[in-house]
Amino acid sequence: MRVHGEVSDDETVAGAAVAGEPVPLSPPPAQQRLVVGYALTKKKVKSFLQPKLLALARKKGIHFVSIDETRPLFEQGPFDIILHKLTSKEWQQVLEDYREEHPEVTVLDPPNAIQHLHNRQSMLQEVADLNLSNGYGEVCTPRQLVIMKDPSSIPDAVIKAGLTLPLVAKPLVVDGTSKSHELSLAYVEASLPLLDPPLVLQEFVNHGGILFKVYIVGETIQVVRRFSLPDFNTYDLGNNDGIFRFPRVSCATNNAEDADVDPCIAELPPKPLLEKLGKELRRRLGLRLFNIDMIREHGRKDRYYVIDINYFPA
């Protein structure tokens, strides 16, 4: 297993692993073809199927073939692997039926397993249940609260749950749109009714403004640093309504690999801790192609929080 911070962009991690030797699928002999059928959005095709990846795949006898959603899946192929990131219920049923008829085909990943990551109420539960701790540190999840409707009820719900401000507000449903990754930071009680349910409220943990994206493809793990929300006490709290709103903060454009950051903050999580976390989540979630967003509590070298999990990261 390899853990390092040398990744050119988010897609290269997943793409190189699908096309390269670290994947737990043996590369075919030179005279054979490994056919990867893909069902992706146009945006995902553009970002994922880069010329460099396609050239590497061809050298290894791997061929990417587009799946036509307007035709029955069983009429296409044959496929060795199906790689997908579509969210419609119709597609999920088509793929489940195909898996039942063709168990020899590797599907990355089964729709029923991916479903766990479409809801922020459930996605972190497996991490919380792990209660993971070893000599290299502990992995926690932030305390959180789900609000389904009626924003006027949020202040009382927060008090009843015992949550401490500031709170990070995230959309409850993760549907692949940019809106599902927009964040708000509410730091005064009076601002809470201004939030827009359904959402998840997570206690904010100061983490030095650095987030670790941990990419897991089979048994392969790679880590990159991204700039995140700055620590709460660095904000200018004047001239606003008590809510800071952010677009997606951990995307590739926020790369912090070469930034001048305090080494204590920038240090990657220990490899043995990530190995154990990755192994347990693969088993519990039934996924082989996903990433974990992780932060280290500022001032606590050995305490980490998982704040998001994404399938086939974009």
C-alpha positions as CSV (number, residue, x, y, z in Angstrom):
1,M,0.0,0.0,0.0
2,R,1.2,3.5,-0.8
3,V,0.3,6.6,1.0
4,H,1.7,10.0,-0.2
5,G,0.6,13.4,-1.2
6,E,1.7,13.4,-4.8
7,V,-1.5,13.6,-6.9
8,S,-1.9,15.9,-9.9
9,D,-5.7,16.2,-9.5
10,D,-8.7,14.5,-7.9
11,E,-9.5,12.4,-11.0
12,T,-6.0,11.1,-11.6
13,V,-6.2,9.2,-8.3
14,A,-9.3,7.2,-9.3
15,G,-8.3,7.0,-13.0
16,A,-4.8,5.8,-12.4
17,A,-5.9,3.2,-10.0
18,V,-8.5,1.8,-12.3
19,A,-6.0,1.7,-15.1
20,G,-2.9,0.8,-13.1
21,E,-1.4,-2.0,-11.2
22,P,-2.5,-1.1,-7.6
23,V,-6.1,-2.0,-8.4
24,P,-7.1,-5.4,-7.0
25,L,-7.8,-6.6,-10.5
26,S,-4.9,-8.3,-12.2
27,P,-3.9,-6.5,-15.4
28,P,-4.7,-8.7,-18.5
29,P,-2.0,-10.3,-20.6
30,A,-0.9,-8.1,-23.5
31,Q,-2.9,-10.1,-26.0
32,Q,-6.1,-9.7,-24.1
33,R,-8.4,-6.7,-23.6
34,L,-9.9,-5.5,-20.3
35,V,-13.1,-3.7,-21.3
36,V,-14.4,-1.0,-18.9
37,G,-17.9,0.2,-19.6
38,Y,-18.6,3.6,-18.2
39,A,-21.9,5.4,-17.5
40,L,-21.0,8.9,-16.4
41,T,-22.4,12.4,-16.8
42,K,-20.9,14.6,-19.6
43,K,-19.1,16.7,-16.9
44,K,-17.6,13.6,-15.3
45,V,-16.5,12.1,-18.7
46,K,-14.7,15.4,-19.5
47,S,-12.9,15.6,-16.2
48,F,-12.1,11.9,-15.7
49,L,-11.3,10.5,-19.2
50,Q,-8.2,12.6,-19.7
51,P,-5.9,11.9,-22.6
52,K,-3.1,10.8,-20.2
53,L,-5.4,8.3,-18.6
54,L,-6.6,6.9,-21.9
55,A,-3.1,6.6,-23.2
56,L,-1.9,4.7,-20.0
57,A,-5.0,2.5,-20.3
58,R,-4.3,1.5,-23.9
59,K,-0.7,0.5,-23.0
60,K,-2.1,-1.9,-20.4
61,G,-4.7,-3.3,-22.7
62,I,-7.6,-1.5,-21.0
63,H,-10.3,-0.1,-23.2
64,F,-13.0,2.4,-22.0
65,V,-16.4,2.0,-23.8
66,S,-19.3,4.4,-23.3
67,I,-22.5,2.8,-22.2
68,D,-25.6,4.0,-24.1
69,E,-28.3,4.6,-21.5
70,T,-31.0,4.5,-24.2
71,R,-30.3,0.9,-25.0
72,P,-30.7,-2.2,-22.8
73,L,-27.5,-2.9,-20.9
74,F,-27.5,-6.6,-21.7
75,E,-27.3,-5.8,-25.4
76,Q,-24.0,-4.0,-24.9
77,G,-20.6,-5.2,-23.9
78,P,-19.3,-7.7,-23.0
79,F,-17.8,-5.8,-20.1
80,D,-15.2,-6.8,-17.5
81,I,-15.8,-3.8,-15.4
82,I,-18.6,-1.2,-15.2
83,L,-17.7,2.2,-13.9
84,H,-20.6,4.5,-13.1
85,K,-21.8,7.6,-11.4
86,L,-25.4,8.1,-12.3
87,T,-28.0,8.7,-9.6
88,S,-31.4,8.0,-11.2
89,K,-33.5,5.2,-9.7
90,E,-34.0,3.8,-13.2
91,W,-30.3,3.4,-13.8
92,Q,-29.8,1.9,-10.4
93,Q,-32.4,-0.8,-11.1
94,V,-30.9,-1.5,-14.5
95,L,-27.5,-2.0,-13.0
96,E,-28.8,-4.2,-10.1
97,D,-30.6,-6.4,-12.7
98,Y,-27.4,-6.6,-14.7
99,R,-25.3,-7.6,-11.7
100,E,-27.7,-10.4,-10.9
101,E,-27.5,-11.8,-14.5
102,H,-23.7,-11.2,-14.8
103,P,-22.0,-11.8,-11.4
104,E,-18.7,-12.1,-13.3
105,V,-18.6,-8.4,-14.1
106,T,-17.1,-6.1,-11.5
107,V,-19.3,-3.1,-10.8
108,L,-17.7,-0.1,-9.2
109,D,-19.6,0.2,-7.1
110,P,-23.0,-1.5,-6.3
111,P,-25.8,1.0,-6.2
112,N,-27.1,-0.2,-2.9
113,A,-23.7,0.5,-1.3
114,I,-23.4,3.9,-2.8
115,Q,-26.8,4.9,-1.4
116,H,-25.3,5.2,2.1
117,L,-23.3,8.2,0.8
118,H,-26.2,10.1,-0.6
119,N,-27.4,11.1,2.8
120,R,-25.3,13.0,5.3
121,Q,-27.3,11.7,8.2
122,S,-26.1,8.1,7.5
123,M,-22.8,8.5,5.8
124,L,-20.8,9.1,8.9
125,Q,-22.5,6.6,11.1
126,E,-20.2,3.8,10.1
127,V,-17.2,5.9,11.1
128,A,-18.8,6.8,14.5
129,D,-19.6,3.1,15.1
130,L,-16.0,2.2,14.5
131,N,-14.8,4.0,17.6
132,L,-11.4,3.8,15.9
133,S,-8.3,4.3,18.0
134,N,-4.8,2.9,18.0
135,G,-1.3,4.0,18.9
136,Y,-1.3,6.4,16.0
137,G,-4.4,8.4,16.9
138,E,-8.1,8.3,17.0
139,V,-10.8,8.9,14.4
140,C,-14.0,10.7,15.4
141,T,-17.0,12.4,13.7
142,P,-18.3,15.8,14.6
143,R,-21.4,15.9,16.7
144,Q,-24.3,16.6,14.3
145,L,-28.0,17.3,14.1
146,V,-30.4,16.7,11.2
147,I,-33.0,19.4,10.5
148,M,-35.7,18.3,8.0
149,K,-37.9,21.4,7.9
150,D,-39.1,24.5,9.8
151,P,-36.0,26.6,10.2
152,S,-37.6,28.5,13.0
153,S,-37.2,25.4,15.1
154,I,-33.5,25.2,14.7
155,P,-32.4,27.2,17.7
156,D,-34.4,25.1,20.1
157,A,-33.2,21.9,18.4
158,V,-29.6,22.9,18.7
159,I,-30.0,23.7,22.4
160,K,-31.8,20.4,23.1
161,A,-29.0,18.5,21.3
162,G,-26.4,20.3,23.3
163,L,-24.5,21.4,20.2
164,T,-22.0,24.3,20.5
165,L,-21.7,27.2,18.0
166,P,-20.3,27.7,15.5
167,L,-22.0,25.1,13.3
168,V,-21.3,24.0,9.8
169,A,-24.5,23.6,7.8
170,K,-24.5,21.1,4.9
171,P,-27.3,20.0,2.6
172,L,-28.7,16.7,3.8
173,V,-28.8,15.1,0.3
174,V,-25.7,14.6,-1.7
175,D,-26.8,14.3,-5.3
176,G,-23.7,15.2,-7.3
177,T,-24.7,18.8,-7.9
178,S,-22.5,21.8,-6.9
179,K,-25.3,22.9,-4.5
180,S,-25.0,19.7,-2.5
181,H,-21.4,20.7,-1.6
182,E,-22.2,24.3,-0.6
183,L,-21.5,25.1,3.1
184,S,-22.6,27.7,5.5
185,L,-21.0,28.5,8.9
186,A,-23.5,29.8,11.5
187,Y,-21.8,31.3,14.5
188,V,-24.6,33.1,16.4
189,E,-28.0,31.7,17.6
190,A,-30.0,34.4,15.8
191,S,-28.6,33.3,12.5
192,L,-29.9,29.7,12.7
193,P,-33.4,30.4,11.4
194,L,-31.9,31.8,8.3
195,L,-30.6,28.4,7.2
196,D,-32.4,26.3,4.6
197,P,-33.5,22.7,5.6
198,P,-33.2,19.8,5.0
199,L,-29.7,20.0,6.3
200,V,-27.1,18.6,8.7
201,L,-25.5,20.8,11.3
202,Q,-22.0,19.7,12.4
203,E,-20.1,21.3,15.2
204,F,-17.1,23.2,13.8
205,V,-13.7,21.9,14.8
206,N,-10.7,24.2,14.4
207,H,-8.2,22.4,12.1
208,G,-5.7,25.0,10.9
209,G,-7.5,25.5,7.6
210,I,-6.2,22.3,6.1
211,L,-8.3,19.3,5.0
212,F,-6.9,15.9,4.0
213,K,-8.6,14.1,1.1
214,V,-8.0,10.4,1.5
215,Y,-8.6,8.5,-1.7
216,I,-9.3,4.8,-1.5
217,V,-9.4,2.5,-4.5
218,G,-9.4,-1.1,-3.4
219,E,-6.4,-1.4,-1.1
220,T,-4.6,1.6,-2.5
221,I,-4.7,4.8,-0.5
222,Q,-3.4,8.2,-1.6
223,V,-3.7,11.5,0.3
224,V,-3.7,15.2,-0.8
225,R,-3.9,18.4,1.2
226,R,-6.6,21.0,0.4
227,F,-7.3,24.4,1.9
228,S,-10.4,24.3,4.0
229,L,-12.3,26.8,6.2
230,P,-10.0,28.8,8.4
231,D,-10.1,28.5,12.1
232,F,-13.1,30.2,13.6
233,N,-11.2,32.9,15.5
234,T,-9.5,34.1,12.3
235,Y,-12.9,35.4,10.9
236,D,-13.9,39.0,10.8
237,L,-17.2,38.7,12.6
238,G,-18.4,42.2,11.8
239,N,-20.7,43.4,9.0
240,N,-22.6,40.2,8.4
241,D,-25.8,38.4,9.4
242,G,-24.1,35.7,11.4
243,I,-23.7,33.3,8.5
244,F,-20.7,32.7,6.2
245,R,-21.6,31.0,3.0
246,F,-19.0,29.1,1.0
247,P,-18.9,27.2,-2.3
248,R,-17.2,23.9,-2.4
249,V,-14.0,24.4,-0.4
250,S,-12.0,21.2,-0.9
251,C,-11.9,21.0,-4.7
252,A,-8.6,20.6,-6.7
253,T,-8.3,24.4,-7.2
254,N,-7.7,24.7,-3.4
255,N,-4.6,22.5,-3.6
256,A,-2.4,23.1,-0.6
257,E,0.4,20.6,-1.4
258,D,3.1,23.3,-1.9
259,A,1.7,25.9,0.4
260,D,3.7,27.5,3.2
261,V,1.9,25.9,6.1
262,D,3.0,25.1,9.6
263,P,4.4,21.5,9.4
264,C,2.4,20.5,12.5
265,I,-0.8,21.3,10.6
266,A,0.3,20.1,7.2
267,E,1.6,16.7,8.4
268,L,-0.3,13.9,6.7
269,P,-2.3,11.4,9.0
270,P,-0.2,8.3,9.9
271,K,-0.2,5.6,7.4
272,P,-1.2,2.8,9.8
273,L,-4.2,4.8,11.0
274,L,-5.4,5.3,7.4
275,E,-4.8,1.7,6.5
276,K,-7.1,0.6,9.4
277,L,-9.7,3.2,8.6
278,G,-9.7,2.3,4.9
279,K,-10.0,-1.4,5.5
280,E,-12.8,-1.1,8.0
281,L,-14.8,1.3,5.8
282,R,-14.4,-0.9,2.7
283,R,-15.8,-3.7,4.7
284,R,-18.6,-1.8,6.3
285,L,-19.7,0.3,3.3
286,G,-19.1,-2.3,0.6
287,L,-17.3,0.3,-1.5
288,R,-13.9,0.2,-3.4
289,L,-13.9,3.6,-5.0
290,F,-14.4,6.5,-2.6
291,N,-12.7,9.3,-0.7
292,I,-12.8,10.5,2.9
293,D,-12.5,14.2,3.9
294,M,-10.6,14.3,7.2
295,I,-9.3,17.1,9.4
296,R,-6.9,17.1,12.4
297,E,-8.1,19.0,15.5
298,H,-5.9,22.1,15.9
299,G,-3.6,21.5,18.9
300,R,-4.4,17.8,19.0
301,K,-1.8,16.0,16.9
302,D,-3.5,12.6,17.2
303,R,-7.2,13.4,16.9
304,Y,-8.9,13.3,13.5
305,Y,-12.4,13.9,12.4
306,V,-14.1,12.5,9.3
307,I,-16.5,15.1,8.0
308,D,-17.6,13.7,4.6
309,I,-17.4,10.6,2.4
310,N,-17.8,10.7,-1.3
311,Y,-18.2,8.0,-4.0
312,F,-16.0,8.2,-7.1
313,P,-14.9,11.8,-6.1
314,A,-15.2,14.6,-8.6
